[in-house]
Amino acid sequence: MLAPLIGARPESIRLAKWETALPLGAVEDPGALAKALTEVIRAQYGSRLSPKDLSTVAQQIQKGLERVDQLKKVKLANGDEPDFVFAPTRPRPGSHD
């Protein structure tokens, strides 16, 4: 989980279950970007989704966008390395790389 990167304890972050709609007032109305992305979902899958489903999708998109904004606030120095280093080739047998 990325909670430590945003300065939060993992147990302090509560995510809504995907299959249930959030109670009214639990999140702000979805912003313009969330509404536009929800409209794309409606255009593609609207025949299979109820209005309640689309409301849940819009709220989940909005919460995801809010989490992205939190992650963008984390300052990284130029020398910060990733959690792992990708090597496109396998090490040769017997080498200790």
N, C-alpha and C positions, 0 to 999 in steps of 0.2 A: 504494500500500500504506500501511497505517496504522502500520507499525512505528515510525517516528520519534515518533509521538504517545505510544507506550507506552515510549519510551526504549530501543528495541532497534534494532540494525542490521538492515535487510531481509534480508541474507544469513544472519543468525543464526536466522531463523525457518524451520523445516522443517515442511511440512504433509504428512500422509499422503495417498497417492493414494486417491481415493474408492472405486475399484473393488476395492481390496485390504483385507483385514482387517489390523488392527494386530497385531503380535506380542503374545503374552500378557505382561502386566506393563508394556506400553508406556504405558498410561494406567491411572489408578485405575479401579475399578469405577464405572460410571455412577451419578450421584447420583439422588435421587428424582425431580427434575424431568426429567432425561434419560430415566429409565425410563418416566415417565408419557407423555412425548412419543413415545417409541418404541412404547409400547402403542397410541397413536393411529395411528401408521404401520402397525402390525401389524393393527389392526382394519380399516383402509382397504385395505391392499395385501398382507395376510398370505398370501393364496393365491398370490401371485407371488413371494414372498420366502422364501428358505431361512433356517434358523436362523443360519447364518454371515452372511447378508446383514443380518439384524436385529441381530446383534452389531456389525457394522460401522456400521450406522446409529446405534446407541446410542452407540458410541465417538465418532463424528463429531459427534453432538449434544452430548455431554459436552465435547469439545474446543471446540466453538463457544461453549458457555456459559462455559467458562473464558476464552476470548478476550474475551467481552463483559464479564466481571468485570474483566479487565485494562484495557479501554477506560474503564470506569466510574471507574477510579482516576485518570484524567487530569484534572487540575484545569483548569478554564477560568474565566477572569475574565468578568465581565459584558460587558466591551467587546470580547471576542474575536469577530472576524467570521468568517463561513463562508468557504470557499475561493472561492465565487462568489456573486454576488448575483442572485437571480431577479427579472426584470422582466416582468410579465404583458402588457405592450404592447410593440410594436416601436417603436424610435425613428423619429421622422419623418425623411424624406430631408433631408439637409443639416444635421441637428442633430448635435452632437458628444457626446451623452450616452452 
